[in-house]
Amino acid sequence: MRPAKLDEALAPLPDLLQSGLDIVFVGINPGVESSRQRRYFAHPRNRFWDAANKGGVFAPPLSAETGHLAVEQGIGFTDIVKRPTPGLSDLKLSDFREGAPVLLRKLEEASPVIACFNGITPFQHFLRFALDNQEKPKVAPGVQVQTVGRTKLFVVPSPSPANAAFSLDTLAGWYGKLVALRGQLRDE
């Protein structure tokens, strides 16, 4: 008997979303390890938890094992593509074309204060397939000009180990800027 294809054997991660959240982190899609463990950013080499904790996002600090407690801190998780794969190169353009409008509806419904995209790639696909921006705009980390209703959109560099161009300290700095924006928006 032939084994099932890898992406068919793994289940998508459930969203950790609800109304009233300050921040919703948007990943590209679940990796194999995250799918197997049923936890966001579970691969031991992914720098999300270390960088976000160092940047002050979570108080007390969380990890892949305790990430489900993030909603108690006003923070949720989802992905632009829910299908688990070993890497970004295993995704098809159709995955983003299908996932982006679904993500838009989720963000409209949950209406978080900030949606933070972990990486430029998922944000570019979101612009193209959810916000109908057919050009591939140059995107830089930080606050974006686009919004989804009252939700501000923010981009941080991808914490994936494949994105070695950004050090842990640099990533933590971007998460620190996200925390500053959350504080600023709370004060408004």
C-alpha positions as CSV (number, residue, x, y, z in Angstrom):
1,M,0.0,0.0,0.0
2,R,1.3,3.4,-1.0
3,P,1.6,6.0,1.9
4,A,-0.7,9.0,1.8
5,K,0.8,12.2,0.4
6,L,2.4,14.3,3.1
7,D,0.0,17.2,2.9
8,E,-3.1,14.9,2.9
9,A,-1.9,13.1,6.1
10,L,-1.6,16.3,8.1
11,A,-4.5,18.4,9.4
12,P,-4.7,22.2,9.3
13,L,-4.3,24.0,12.6
14,P,-7.5,25.4,14.1
15,D,-7.6,29.1,14.2
16,L,-7.2,30.8,17.6
17,L,-9.6,33.6,16.9
18,Q,-12.3,35.5,18.8
19,S,-13.7,39.0,18.9
20,G,-12.0,41.6,21.0
21,L,-8.4,40.6,20.3
22,D,-5.6,43.1,20.2
23,I,-3.4,41.2,17.8
24,V,-3.9,38.3,15.4
25,F,-0.7,36.8,14.0
26,V,-1.1,35.6,10.4
27,G,1.3,33.0,9.2
28,I,1.8,31.7,5.7
29,N,0.7,28.1,6.5
30,P,1.3,25.4,9.1
31,G,4.6,23.5,8.8
32,V,4.7,19.8,9.2
33,E,5.9,19.9,12.8
34,S,3.2,22.4,13.8
35,S,0.6,20.2,12.2
36,R,1.8,17.1,13.9
37,Q,2.0,18.9,17.3
38,R,-1.2,20.9,16.7
39,R,0.6,24.0,17.8
40,Y,1.6,27.3,16.1
41,F,5.3,27.8,15.3
42,A,6.2,24.4,16.8
43,H,9.3,23.7,14.8
44,P,12.2,24.1,17.2
45,R,14.2,26.2,14.7
46,N,11.4,28.6,14.1
47,R,12.3,31.9,15.9
48,F,8.7,33.2,16.4
49,W,8.4,32.5,20.1
50,D,11.9,33.6,21.0
51,A,11.6,36.8,19.0
52,A,8.1,37.7,20.1
53,N,8.9,37.1,23.8
54,K,12.1,39.1,23.5
55,G,10.1,41.9,21.8
56,G,7.6,41.9,24.7
57,V,4.6,40.6,22.9
58,F,3.7,38.0,25.5
59,A,3.5,38.6,29.3
60,P,4.2,36.2,30.7
61,P,6.3,34.7,27.9
62,L,4.7,31.8,25.9
63,S,6.0,28.9,23.8
64,A,4.6,26.6,21.2
65,E,3.5,24.4,24.1
66,T,1.6,27.2,25.9
67,G,0.7,29.2,22.8
68,H,-3.0,28.3,23.2
69,L,-3.0,30.7,26.2
70,A,-2.3,33.7,24.0
71,V,-6.0,34.4,23.6
72,E,-6.0,35.2,27.4
73,Q,-3.5,37.9,26.5
74,G,-5.6,39.3,23.7
75,I,-3.6,37.5,20.9
76,G,-4.8,35.1,18.3
77,F,-3.4,33.0,15.4
78,T,-4.4,32.0,11.9
79,D,-2.8,31.5,8.5
80,I,-3.4,32.7,5.0
81,V,-3.2,29.1,3.8
82,K,-4.5,26.4,6.2
83,R,-2.9,23.4,4.3
84,P,0.2,22.1,6.0
85,T,3.3,21.7,3.9
86,P,7.0,21.1,4.5
87,G,7.9,24.6,3.1
88,L,6.7,27.6,1.2
89,S,7.9,26.1,-2.1
90,D,5.2,23.4,-1.7
91,L,2.4,25.9,-1.9
92,K,0.6,26.8,-5.1
93,L,-0.6,30.2,-6.2
94,S,-4.1,28.7,-6.0
95,D,-3.6,28.1,-2.3
96,F,-3.2,31.8,-1.8
97,R,-6.0,32.7,-4.2
98,E,-8.4,30.5,-2.2
99,G,-7.0,31.4,1.3
100,A,-6.8,35.2,1.1
101,P,-10.5,35.9,0.8
102,V,-11.2,33.4,3.6
103,L,-8.7,35.2,5.8
104,L,-10.3,38.6,4.9
105,R,-13.7,37.3,6.1
106,K,-12.1,36.0,9.4
107,L,-10.4,39.4,10.0
108,E,-13.6,41.3,9.3
109,E,-15.5,39.0,11.7
110,A,-13.0,39.0,14.5
111,S,-12.0,42.7,13.9
112,P,-8.8,42.6,15.9
113,V,-7.0,45.9,16.6
114,I,-4.0,44.7,14.6
115,A,-3.4,41.9,12.1
116,C,0.3,41.1,12.1
117,F,1.6,39.2,9.1
118,N,4.6,37.0,9.7
119,G,6.4,37.8,6.5
120,I,6.2,39.9,3.4
121,T,5.1,37.0,1.2
122,P,1.7,36.3,3.0
123,F,0.9,40.0,3.0
124,Q,1.7,40.4,-0.7
125,H,-0.7,37.5,-1.5
126,F,-3.3,39.0,0.9
127,L,-3.1,42.3,-1.0
128,R,-3.4,40.6,-4.3
129,F,-6.2,38.1,-3.7
130,A,-8.2,39.7,-0.8
131,L,-7.8,43.4,-1.4
132,D,-7.6,43.2,-5.2
133,N,-4.2,44.9,-5.6
134,Q,-3.1,43.1,-8.7
135,E,0.3,44.8,-8.8
136,K,3.0,43.3,-6.7
137,P,3.7,46.3,-4.5
138,K,7.0,46.7,-2.7
139,V,6.2,45.9,0.9
140,A,8.4,46.7,3.9
141,P,8.0,45.6,7.5
142,G,5.9,47.9,9.8
143,V,2.5,49.5,9.6
144,Q,0.8,49.3,6.2
145,V,-1.4,51.9,4.6
146,Q,-4.2,49.3,4.0
147,T,-6.7,48.4,6.7
148,V,-9.4,45.8,7.1
149,G,-12.2,47.8,8.6
150,R,-10.8,49.2,11.9
151,T,-8.0,46.6,11.8
152,K,-4.5,48.0,11.3
153,L,-2.2,45.8,9.2
154,F,1.4,45.2,10.3
155,V,4.2,43.2,8.7
156,V,7.2,41.7,10.5
157,P,10.0,39.7,8.8
158,S,9.3,36.0,8.7
159,P,10.7,34.2,11.8
160,S,11.3,31.1,9.7
161,P,14.8,29.7,9.9
162,A,14.8,29.9,6.1
163,N,14.8,33.7,6.5
164,A,18.3,34.0,7.9
165,A,18.8,37.5,6.6
166,F,17.2,38.8,9.9
167,S,18.8,38.1,13.2
168,L,16.9,37.2,16.3
169,D,17.5,40.7,17.7
170,T,16.3,42.3,14.5
171,L,13.1,40.2,14.6
172,A,12.6,41.0,18.3
173,G,12.9,44.7,17.4
174,W,10.1,44.4,14.9
175,Y,7.9,42.6,17.5
176,G,8.8,45.4,19.9
177,K,7.5,47.9,17.3
178,L,4.3,45.9,17.1
179,V,3.9,46.1,20.9
180,A,4.5,49.9,20.7
181,L,1.7,50.2,18.1
182,R,-0.6,48.1,20.3
183,G,0.0,50.5,23.2
184,Q,-0.4,53.6,21.0
185,L,-3.8,52.3,19.6
186,R,-5.0,51.5,23.1
187,D,-4.3,55.0,24.2
188,E,-6.3,56.5,21.3
